[in-house]
Amino acid sequence: MFTLPELEAAARLVHRHMEPTPQYAWPTLADRLGVEVWVKHENHGPTGAFKVRGGITFLDWLAREHPGYGGIITATRGNHGQSQARAATALGLRAVIYVPHGNSAEKNAAMRAFGAELREFGADFDEARQEAMRVADAEGLFPVPPFHPELVRGVASYALEFFRAAPRLHTVYVPIGCGSGICGVIAARDAMRLPTKVVGVVSANAQTAKLSAEAGRPIPTDSARTFADGMAVRVPVEAALAIYGPGAARILSVSEDQIAEAQRVYFTDIHNVAEGAGAAALAALMTEADRMKGRRVGVILSGGNIDTGPFRTVLSGGTPAV
């Protein structure tokens, strides 16, 4: 998909705008699971999530290849929107961001703080995305899709950092929404010619990526009602499926309760906040701890942007309702 020099060039660009995020092997997680667990802390980036990297590379590409546009338009549940707003406004461009009704109040506030013109539309991400793409031409804005080679190339920089900083990993667990994260990990692994297995993770309530990979064709679902909003996708992105379908060793689904438990483990064991999607990789590893026993494993803590109310529910032992 990408050569190693292409990924290294993207990483240099990303690192001009943000520091590499850390990765640590946490002994408390190792004691709990019997596995050497390395956590890639994308929750420590400047927007609290991995998507910031794709915004940097995408807007750089847009400014070079399509300089006539005065702004961008896209849809999100929050982290992609923060990334795009941050990068667009830094270039003096408008950033119109669509979110579904009932979206995270705190993510909405963060997007506005990064300069987004926020619009609410539809019942879920997929409806908001369709509307954003529909009005792009009429408003003279460049439509930013949820998946694009330049987004993936930027996101892959975290995998490049991870694979170079951590000892060789047997398996890496990665959450899947629209797919840029897992595709970035697969791209870096393949460019570096590593034997590391990549395992995708979805919510049991939003299984389109898992069903599609297993069927070898897109399988939309009727709903994607999960509090792990970064994975709340009904319709798979075919270009992403073409990469993670053959590139992932397997895709696991985890329940809402398992995601909430992983969030509590992150907070108890390493005092880090993980949003639902950010905890999904650890939740999956916890279900496969026996299978991974004695191995060195990586998990992507992809973001820490969870609203106060739901996190209060998690810490009290519950699972947030949707």
Secondary structure, DSSP 8 states (H G I E B T S, - for coil): ---HHHHHHHHHHHHTTS----EEE-HHHHHHHSSEEEEEEGGGSTTSBTTHHHHHHHHHHHHHH-TT-SEEEEE-SSHHHHHHHHHHHHTT-EEEEEE-TT--HHHHHHHHHTT-EEEE-SSSHHHHHHHHHHHHHHHT-EE--S--HHHHHHHHHHHHHHHHHS---SEEEEE-SSSHHHHHHHHHHHHHT---EEEEEEETTB-HHHHHHHHTS----S----S-GGG--SS--HHHHHHHHHHSSEEEEE-HHHHHHHHHHHHHHH-----HHHHHHHHHHHHTHHHHTTSEEEEEE-B----HHHHHHHHTT-----
